C-alpha cells in the first residue's frame, strides 16, 4: 500500500478528492469531472468516493462549499468595526475580485443556477449567505460612523455591492470589460461609489 493510500484511511481522502476535483474543474471543466475520473486521478476505487459524496451533484456542492469557505476567508476581517470599515470594505472588494478571477471555473460553479435550484438548502448556500452577511455588516459599520454617501439601508447597499462585484468578475473572466491588472483601480472606483 502506498503512503498516499495509507494516509486516506486517516481522514484525508475527502480533502484530497476536493483538491483533485478542483484541479479537474479548473483545467478541463465541469463536463470532464466525473466520479470515475476523480477516482482514477486520486488512485482510489469509485466505491471509496461514495463514502464521501453520494453523486456528482453532491461533489459539485462540496466544491462550491469549499469555494465559498475560501472566499469568506479572503473577504472577512477579525474586527468588523466602524473605525476600520473603509479599509475592510476595500479589502473585501479586492478579496472577492481576486478569488473570482483566480478561480474562474469554481466561481462559475458556485454561482451557476444548477446548484442553486435545488429542493433543499445545501451547506454551500449557507456559506454563500455568510459571505453576503459580511458585506451587510460592513455597510452597517459605515452607516454608524456616517461615512456612507447614501442613506439607503445596509442590506440594499450590500446587494448592490455584490451585484457589482459579480458583474465585474464575470466581465473580467470573460475578457470583455478589462484586463485583470486593472482590478485595483476598479476596486477603488467601486468603493468610491459608496463612501
ABEGO torsion letter per residue (X at the ends): XBAAAAAAAAGAAAAAAAAAAAAAAAAAEAAABBAAAAAAAAGBBAAAAAAABABAAAAAAAAAAAAAAAAAAAABBABBBAAAAAAAAAAAAAAAAAAAAABAAAAAAAABAAAABBABBBAAAAAAAAAAAAAAAAAAAAAAAGABABABBAAAAAAAAAAAAAAAAAAAAAGAABBAAAAAAAAAAAAAAAX
